[in-house]
Every structure is written in C-alpha cells, then in structure tokens.
Amino acid sequence: MAENAEGDLNSNLLHAPYHTGDPQLDTAIAQWLRWDKGMYKYLERCFSDFKQRGFVVGYDTRGQVTSSCSSQRLAKLTAAVLLAKDVPVYLFSKYVPTPFVPYAVQELKAVAGVMITASHNRKEDNGYKVYWETGAQITSPHDKEILKCIEECVEPWNGSWNDNLVDTSPLKKDPLQDICRRYMEDLKKICFHRELNAKTTLKFVHTSFHGVGHDYVQLAFQVFGFKPPIPVPEQKDPDPDFSTVKCPNPEEGESVLELSLRLAEKENARIVVATDPDADRLAVAELQENGHWKVFTGNELAALFGWWMFDCWKKSKSGNANVKNIYMLATTVSSKILKAIALKEGFHFEETLPGFKWIGSRIKDLLENGKEVLFAFEESIGFLCGTSVLDKDGVSAAVVVAEMASYLETMNITLKQQLVKVYEKYGYHISKTSYFLCYDPNTIKSIFERLRNFDSPNEYPKFCGTFAILHIRDITTGYDSSQPNNKSVLPVSKNSQMITFTFQNGCVATLRTSGTEPKIKYYAEMCASPDQSDTALLEEELRKLIEALIENFLEPSKNGLTWRCV
C-alpha cells in the first residue's frame, strides 16, 4: 500500500478468486480488511455521530467479469466491515463514476466515503480513494492518521469475510437512483445554451475505455439537450481486461484513441470525447480541415474551459457582478494560462500542490468564505467545472466541451481556432509534459539530491546548460528563492520529490516523482506575453530548454532512465 500525490490509499491487488485456500490470496484480502478496520477506527474517533450519518462506498468495473477479485467484491467487503459495527452504509448497487462518491458524501451528509478504483492504471491494480465529510479527498493529518490506525490492526475482525451482510443488513442503503438524479439536476447549473444544444448539427463520439462512463455520459448529454453521443461499441461495456487498448489511459493520446477516431470518421462526427475507466478524467479530439485529428493536451483544454466558464459567467450576470469574488485554480505543475486570464480579467487565480485533493480542499475553504469558483484543473486531463463535486469530473467536463463546441459552431469556429484566439488575447502558453521510468528509488533520490548540491553543498544550479535560472522552488524541502524569506508559500511535501525552475526566458519547468508509479515526470511551459506571437520561435526555445533539462539535470544515460513508452 502506498499513498500517492492525490491522497489515495492504493493497493496492487492480486487479480484472482478469493478465499480459495490459497494463502497468498487470503493474505491479500486480509490486508484489505485491515484497511477497512483501520478506517473504521479512525472515523469512530473523529465523529461521535458516525453511526447516525453513515459512510459511502462506490466502485468501478475492475475484475467485473474474469475474476471474483473485483472492485464490486472489494466494495462489499468494505461495506460489510462497517455494517458489522452498526454503521449505516450507502453502497452503490452498480458501478459509478468516481465523482459520484464525493458528491454523495456531501449530499447525504455522510462522514466519509471510499471509491474502489485504480482509475486508468494497468488492469492488475486496484486502489482505495478516500473522501472526507467535505467531499474532498483526504489531506493531512487524516491520511497519516488513517495509515497509523491500519498499522495497528494486526488482524481483521472475525466475520469480516462475510460480505453477505450487504444483502441482509437493514443499515445498507442503495443511493444510486437518488444521487444520479441529484447529480444530473445539478449539471443544469453549468448548462448555458440548452436550446442551441438541441439544434446543433455537430455529432459527438464518446468512448468510456471499458469503464463506467457510458451510461452517465449519455444521461449528461440528455440533460444538456443534446442527442446522445455515439458510443464506441467495442469499448462501451465494462471489460476488466481493457482488451482493445495497451493501457486504459486516454491521456496517452491518439494511439489509444484509435477506435474512437475511426468511428468518428465513419459517422462524420468532428468531436471525440473520451472518459477514463472511472470517468474522472477527459480527453478530447477534434477533426481538422486537413483530415488530421487534433488531440488536445490537458493544458490546452484548460485554456478553453477557463475562457468558456468565465465568458458564460460574465454573460449570465448583470453589469455590477463582482469579478473580485471569482476564483479559478490549478495545480502548480499545470499551465499558467488561467493566471494570465485572471490578470487581464480581474478575477483571482490560485495554485495548489499537485493532486486534486489540494484543489478540492481549497475550493471548500473558498466556498465557506463566500467565494465563487468557476473552474479548476490539473494538466493530466483532470477538470472541474462548477463546484457541485469537489474532485475532477470527466462526465460534466465531457458535456461542457460539447456545449462549447456547439456554441462555437454557430460562428464557424472550431475548438482549435478558439484556442488560438485565447492565446492571442492572453499570451501563448506552450507546454510539454513527459516522463522517464526509473525502478530504483536510490537513483531517483540521488538525481534530486544532486540538484540541491549542484556545484557545491546546499547550492542549486544557476544555469541549465545555457539557460539562466531566475528562481528555484523545492517543495520537498520548503525552499523558494522567489520569496523574501526563501520559504515556499505552498506546503512542504517531504514524501515526494519536486523542484520547479523559473528561467529568465519566461519558461517554467518542474521535475517531480509520481506517487503511484516509478516515474520521474517533467513539466515545461513557455509563458509568453500577448505581443509574442511567433509560435515557431517559442516552440523551438522550449524544445531546446527541455533538451538541456534532460541532459543536464536528469542524465538518462548515466542514470539508466527509460523514456516514456506507450
């Protein structure tokens, strides 16, 4: 089990039948039950009304067909542990998008909830995503305290294996229909052109990557007045083997969108929307006039979402609406485009640490202080339009993109053309994100320690090749040379490695480790002012800087790093 950058409690579980007398399998499930017991112990300590308010449990489609070690079975085991202790459990009777769990926690006023999912990870994985009563993913100290309680639970309780309790206990309730109805009703808050949507000639293709998304995206399109998006038949229904893709991650781009792009060409559909297996992330592709597909990056989509949500807010308000009450958020490794829009339009922009748990927690604080948050995102195609859910949400993002595209179509503008308009107005933000695989933790540590002691002890580099460094922020140690006291404004995160370099040429680059995978990621962005319109020059400058970053700071040949491979 490991805690990742988003606050998940993840377990790489064996994908085989349970409790068959196989000691290895029994041990794996016993470990899972220890986590449930540890969760119960901590929540009982925190909430005197735990047994009145209850707990939410959702799950995705992993292991649904080929193995009894499924997300559904694990969800039943989790529910049974709590039901055995007389805790009311809201257990969804069917797989749901991850956003439904935090939404249900808030709507039902439960103390907490878990989603059994490994998102877009490989098929062998499964995980435990925990949400607090706020509806946001858990942050410190709750994550660490839950882990302590789990460590104290040497053995699961007697009878914990008995998941039949979910079929017999009067304390078990199914929130599916109620939550789905409320969620779809709340979607109307971010629908601005329903009549136009009903008339659009645009066609949309949707792929759910063998996961949970199909039914819910169909419903969301209906709420917005659209005709149903055309599903990719081979990927519409749950398949825990993800049989049509090498990896079930739409973030990987055109190579994994092959089926949806070919179907769109056949059906004369210009827009493809792709939700990942637990439907909390969204990828978008648009057919261009030259016959090629444009697969938007997370940062490019954020530029469009940011423009759209602010434009719709502005048009829906009277002239005296207070823009100073408006906020947008992004993780610090994401594009700075929202910052540029905010500076020009007068609303507030804030950065958080990587991971939507930080975004969700901050949004909750802002809402409690009377602020309005229009949009938040992370570059890894995670988007939140509005604040009905305090986590990334691919279902709502998919239908908002469809409305945006339909609106632009009335003016004969494509998504790509609108993206250019956004950049021309607020400044080009050209970014590149990738990663190297490294399976040796000591190598990863030595790479980052070298950067902290580059030319001499406790001295960070002043140059990366020929590129001069203006500021350095090290989230792992809390150092930030741009601050008067050299202390980072963002919280220190000692459990992960992350260093950000701000260069004199306007580029910002971050090196960080993944919390769930053996990766060193790099994020680099050239942030230009609106008067810098030579994109070829900006792209070339960014390319050269990334080459210098890799050669001088990561040293892949020396450190045995493997380049990203789909």
N, C-alpha and C positions, 0 to 999 in steps of 0.2 A: 504494500500500500504506500502511496506517495501523495503528497499534497502538491498540486500544480499551481501555476501562476494565477489561476482563476479561483482558487479556493476549493477545488473539487477534492473529494477523497476517492482516489482511484485504485482499482484493483485489477490486475491482469488475471482473469479467472480462467480455469480450465473449461474448455467447451465440450463437455461430455456429460452423460447422465449422472444424477446424484445418488448418493446414499445406496450404492450397489454393493457395499462391502469393500470397495476399493479404498484403502486407507488414504491415498493421496487425495482423492476426490472428497472424501468425508472431511479431511483436514481443511480443504479449501472452503467448504461450505460452513464448517465450524468457525473459521476465521470470519466469514461474512456475518455470521450470527453474533460473534463478539462485537463487531462494529455496531450492530443494531442495539445490543445491550448497552454498549458504551454511550450511544446516542441517547437512549432512554435515561440512563443515569444522569447525564448532564442536563437534559431538559427538565427532569424532575427537580433537579437542584435549582434551576433558573426560574421555573414557573410554578407557582402554587396552584394555578388553575389549569395545569396541563391536562388533567382528566376531565375537564369541562370543555376545553377549547379544541383539543384533538390535534391530529397530525395528518399531513397529506403525503400520499405515495403515488408516484407515476412511473411509467416505464416505457421504453421504446420497443423495437421489434427484434432485438438481437436474440439469436438462438430460438426463434419462434417455431421453426419447422423441424430442423435437422437435429436439434438437441434439446433435451429437457433442462439443460443448464441455460435457461432463457432469462431475459430481463423480467418477463412476467412471473416466472417462478421465484426469482430473487425478490421481486416486489412483494409477493405473497408471504415469503419468509420474513421480510421486514415487518409487514403488517401483523403477522402472527405474533412476533415478539412483543409488540406494543399492545395488541389485543389481550394477550395473556396477562398483562399488567393493568387491565381495565382502562386502557387509553382508547378513546374513540379514534378510528382511523378512516380517513377519506381515501379509499383505494379506487383508482380509476378502473373501470371494468374492461377497458380497451386501451391499447397503446395511444399515447398522446404526444403532441409536440412538447419539447422541454419547457417552452414559455408557459404552458398551461399550469405547471406546478407552482411557480412563484405567483402567478395570477390567482390560483385557487387559495394559496396561503393567505393572501391579502383579503380576498373576497369572503372567505369562510372564517376569517379571524383565527386561524389555527396558529399554534406556537411556532411551527416549523414545517418543513417538508423535504422530501428527497425525490430526486429523479434518478431512476436506474438507467444509465446510458453511458456509452463511450463515444457519443457524438459521431464524428467521421473517422475515428480511429480504425485500425485493422479489425477484422472480424473476430479475432481471438480475444479481444479486450472487452472488459465491461467496467463500469465505474459507478460512483456514488456521489451525486451532486447535491449539496445541502443548502437549503434556503432557510433564513431566519424569519421571524414573525413580520419583519418589514417587507418581505417579498424580495429582498436582495440576497445574493449569495453570501454565505458566512464570511466574515473577516475576523481578524484578530480582535479579542483574545479567544473568541468562540472556537475557531478552528483548532487552535492548540489545546484548548481545554477538552474538547471532544476527543482528540487523539489521546490525551492523558487518560481519560475515562476508558477508552478502548483498551489501552495497555493494561489497565487494572483488571480487566475482565479476562481472567485466565481461561475460563470455560464458559460456553453458552449455558443458559438455564435449561433445566430438564423440561422436555416437551417443546423446546424451541423449533425442533424439526417439523412440528405438526402444523403444516400450512392449511390443513382442513379447517382450522379455526376461522379463516376468512369466509367460509361458506356457512358457518353456523352461528357466529357471534352477532348479537344484535347491535354491537358497537361499531360494526363495519358498515360504512355507507358508500354508495357509488355517486360521486359528484359529476359524472361525465356530462349528462344532458344539461344540468344546471350551469356548469362552468362554461360549456361550449356556447350555450345561449347567451350568457352574460358577456363572454369574450367577443362574440360576433356583434352584439349590440354596442359594445364599447368601440369597436372598429369604426363605427359611423362617425366618431369624433374626429377622425383623420381622413374622412372622405369629403371632398370639396366639390366634386363635379359629377354627381351620380347620373344626372340626365345625359350629360355628354358621354359618360362611360357606356350607357345603354345604346347609344347611337354609333359608337366607334366602328370603323371598318377594320381596325387592326385585329390580327389574330395573335394569340399567345400560346406557346408550348410550355408545359411545365413537366419537369422531372423531379421525382421525390427520392431518387437514388436508393430504391428498395426499402425506404424507411417509412416514417409515419405521416409524411406531409400531404399525400394525395387528397384525402377526404377533406382536410381542413383548409387547404388552399382553394379547393373547389367551392367550399362554403363562403370563404372570404371574398372571392370574385363575385359570387351571387349577392353578397351584402353591398358591394360597391356598384351593383347594377350591370356588371359585365356578363357576357356569355361565358360559359365555363372554359377555362384554358384546356388546350388539347394535351392529354397525358401521354407520356411515353409508355406504350403498353408493356414493354419488357422490364420497365423499372417502376411501374405504378404500385405493384403489390409488395408486401414485405418479403424480403429474402435475406436471411442472416448470413448467407454466403456471399452476398454482393456479387452475384455471378457475372454481371456484364461489365464490371469495371475492375481495374487493377487495385484501385484504392477508392473508397466511397467519399472522396473529398472534392466537392465542386471548386474549391479554391485552386486546385491544380490546373484549371483552365480547359482549353479546347480539347486536350487529349482525353479527358474523362467526360466531356460533354458530347462526344461523337454521335451517339444515338439521338439525342435531342436536337442537334443541329441538322442532321439528315432528315428527321421527321419534319422539322420546321420548313426546310426547303421543299419537301414534298407537299406540305399543306399550305404553302405560301404564307407562312407566319414569319413576321420580321423580328419578333422578340422571343427569347427563351429565358425563362426563369427557372432556377434550379435550387431546391432546398436540400440541405444535407440530411443524413438519415434521421436526425432527431428534430429537424426543421427549425433550428435556431439560427442558422446562417443562410445567406442567399447569394447566389452567383447570377449574373445577368449577361446575356449576349445579344447583340443586335446585328442583323444582316445589313451590310453596307452596299452602296450602289455598284461597287466594283465586284460584287459577288462574294467577297470575303466576310468573315464574321469578326466582329469586334467583341472580345470578352473583356468586360470592364474589371479593373482591379478594385479592391475594396476602397482604396483612397479615391479613385475616380467616381465610384458610386456615391461616396460620402459627399463629394463636391456637388453632385446632382441633388442628393437628398437635402443637403444643407440649404442650397438655393431654393428648392421646392418648398420645404417646410416653412422657411421664413417668408417666401413670397405669398404662400397661401395664408399664413398668419396675418400678414400685413393687409392683404385684400379683404380678410374677413373682419377686420377691426375698424373702428371709427378713427378719424384723424388724430384723436387725442390718446390713442393707445400708448402705454408706456413701454417703449422698447428696452428701457433700462431694467425691466423686470424679467426679460427674456434671457435664457441661457441655452447654450449648446456645449456638449462635452466630447472629448476624445481621449483615448489612451495616449501616453506620451510617445509611443513608437509609431503612431499613426500620422497621417498628413496634417500639416498645419493650415490647410485650406480654410477650415472653419474659423480659425484665428484671424485670417485675412478678411473673411467676410464680416466677422464680428467687428473688426476695427473700422471698416468702412460703413457698416450699417448701424452701429451703436449699441448692439446687444453684448452680452457677456459670453466669453469663452473660457472654459477651464480644462486643464489636463489632469489625468489621473495616472496612476501606475498601470501597467499592462494587466488586462483581465477585467471582465465586465463586473466582477464583484465590487471593484472600486467605483466604477461608474454608477452601478445601482445604489450603492451606499450613499454616494454623494448626491444623487438625484433625490433620494429620500430626504436628506438634510435640506436641500433647496426647497422642496415642496412644503416641508414643515415650516419654512420661513417665508411662505407666501410667494415664492418664485415660480415661474413657468418654464419648463424645459421642453423645447420643441424637438430636439434630435440629439442622439449620441451614437458614437460608433467606435469600433476598433478595426484596424486595417485588414484583419483576417476575415473579411466579409461578414462582420457582425454589426447589425444595425438595430436601432430602436427609434421608431417614430412615435412621438407622444409618450405618455407615461403610464398607460394602463398596466403595462408589465415593466418590471424593473430588471429586465435582462434582455439580451439580444433576442430578436424575434424574426425569423425568416418568413413566417406566414403573413404578418402585417406588412413587412417590407416588400414582399412579392406583389401584393395588390396595390401598394402605393406606387411602385415602379410602373405598374400597368396604367394607373391613372395619370401619372406624369407623362408617359409616352403617348397616351391618347390625347391629352391636352395639347402637347407639342405637335401632334399630327395635324391638328386643326390649323396650324400655322405652317405646315410643311417643314417642320424642324425635327430632325432626328435626335435621339439621346446624345449621340456623339457630337453633333453640331451644337447642341445646348451646352455640353461640357466645355467646348471651345469658347463659347460666349461667357461662361462662368470664369474661365481662366483669363480671358481678355479683360474682364471687368475687375477681377480681384487679384490677378497675378498668377502666372503659370506655376503650378506645383507638380514637378515631375519626380516620381518616386520609383524606387526599385527595391524589392524585398526578396530575399532568398535565404538559403541556409546550407550549412555543411553538417554532415553526420560525424559524430565522434563518440565512440563507445567507451572511452577511457576517461573517467572522472578526473583523474590526476592531470591528464593532458589539458582538459578544459580549465582546470584551476590554474595551471601554470601559464596558460595563454593570458588570462586576465591579470594574474599577479605580475607578469612581465610588463603589462601596460601601466600598472601602478608604480612600477620601479623601472622606468624605461631606460633612461640614461644614467640615473643614479637612484639610490634608495629614496622612496617616497616622492618621486618626481614623475609626473605624467608626461607623455610626449608633447612637444611643442609643434611638431610637424608630422604629417603623414606623407612620406615621400616629399614632393614639392609643395604640398598644400598646407598652408599655415592654419593652426588651430587657434580659435579665438577663446572658446570656453570648453571646459570639461565638467560633466556631472557624472558622479559614480553613485548610483542608487544603493549598491551593496555596502558601501562604507559611509554614505551620507555626505560626501564631498561635492561641492558645486562652486566652481571658480567664478561663476557669474553673480553670486550673492556676496554682499558686503562681508558677511561672517564666514564665507566659504562653506555654508551648510545648506544642504538641499531642502527646498520647500516641500517636495514630495517625501512621503515616508520612506524610511530606510527599509530595505528588503534583503536581509542578510542571507536568506536561504537560496537566493538566486543571484546570478552574475548579470550586471547590466551597466554599461558605460556609454554615455552619449557625448559625441564630439560635435561642437558647433564650429564651422570653418569660416574663415574670413570671406570666402566667395559666396556665402549665403546657404551653403549646404549644411544639413544636419544629418548625422549618421549615428546609429545606435548598434552596439553589439550586445546580444543577450543570450542567455541559455533558455531552453524550453523546460517547463516544469514537468512535462509528461513524456517527452521523447528525447533521445540522445542527440540533440541538435544544438548547434551554435547558429543563431539567426543574425542576419544583418538587415538593417532598415536604413535606407539612404534617400534623402529628398533634397532636390534643388528648389528653394523657395525664392521665386523671382518677384519683382515688383511689376505692376501692370505695364510699365513702359519697356520692359524687356520681353520682346515678342519673338525673338529668334529662337524657336524651339530646337532647331538642329544644333545650335551652339550650346544651349542649355543641356541638352541630352548628351552631347559629347563631353562636356565638362563633368557631368555626373558619372558617365561611364569611366572616365579617367580616374576620378576620385575613388570609385568603387574598386577599380583595379589596384590602386595604391593601398586602399584599406585592407584588401585581401592579402596582398603581397607583404605589406609591412607589419600588419597587426595580427593577422590570423596564421600566416605562413603555412598554408595547407600541405605542401610537400614535406616540410620538416616535421609537422605535427601529425601526419598521416590522416588528414581530414578527407572525407569523401564528399564530392559535390552533390548537391540535391539531384535526385533522380526520381522521376515519376514511375 
